């Protein structure tokens, strides 16, 4: 998962969580930083971007679009 997210830094992709989260289970995600155990990026909520962080253990899959 980490290498997949590293290859997509600065590109939109579809992020799928293992469990339903605050923003749903599947949503568009723009990764900007990959750390040892987590990824930080942006999502769009109500026409505004919001910075979020997810641990790799929370992520089911990520499909890069760009």
N, C-alpha and C positions, 0 to 999 in steps of 0.2 A: 504494500500500500504506500509506503513512504516513497519509493522510487517513482511510482505512478504519479504521486502528487508533485514530486520534485520536477518531473518532466513537464508538468502543466502549470508551473508558477506563472502568474500573469495572464492566465487564460480561463475563461469560464468553463465550468463542467457541472455535471449532475452528480450530486453527493447523496448517497443513501446511508441512512443510519440504521443500526441494528434494532433500536427501539424508537418509538415515537418520541420526538423531541419537541421543544418549544415552538419550532418553526415547521413541524411536520416530520415526515419520515424521509421524503425525497425532495430536494430543492436545488436551485442553482447556487453555485458557490464559486468564488473567485479567490483561490489560494495565493497568499503573498509571502508566507514564511513557513518553512517546514523545520520543526525542531526534532529532538530525539524521540519524543513520545507523542507529539501533537502537531497539529497544523492550524495556522491562523489565517483568516481571510475575511471576505466580505460577502454578505447576502443582501438582497433588496427586500425591504418590508415597507409597504405603503408608500412607494416612490422614493424612499430614502435608503441609503446604504447603512448597514450596521456591521461593526466588526465583531467577529465571533471566533472561538477557538474550540477545537474538538480533539480529544484524545484518539489515537488510532484504534483503541479498543472499542470506541463508539461507532466507528465507520464500518459499514457493510460493503460498500463499493464506491468507486469514483470513476466517472467516464469523462474524459477530457474532450472538449468540443473544438477548441482553438488550436 
